[in-house]
Amino acid sequence: AADYTEPERDYLRYQQSLTVEGNPERVRDGLIALAGEYGAEEMMVLTVTHDYAHRRRSYELLAEAFGLPGAGSSASPTTSSAAS
């Protein structure tokens, strides 16, 4: 309902074209297609949410969709048991 200028609408369309969103399988398929388009062998994924728990859950769902080992595990790979 916003009154955007044509350049603003172009920019929004461009940004939307860079976004992969949907259920886990749709996101997996979109990322695979995007990697194929660019010939990428690996990708970095960034989920933009305010809530950490929602962000973490989105990564868990994506890991499950890709069949990654440890998907859904509550262990944090960045947690260190070494004392400082």
DATAHU-V581277 format. One record per run of one state. SS is the DSSP state (hx for helix, st for strand, lp for the rest). FROM is the first residue (numbers start at 1). TO is the last residue. Records with the same first field share a line. If there is no record, write none. Layout:
# DATAHU-V581277
SS: FROM-TO / FROM-TO
This chain:
# DATAHU-V581277
lp: 1-5 / 18-23 / 39-51 / 66-84
hx: 6-17 / 24-38 / 52-65
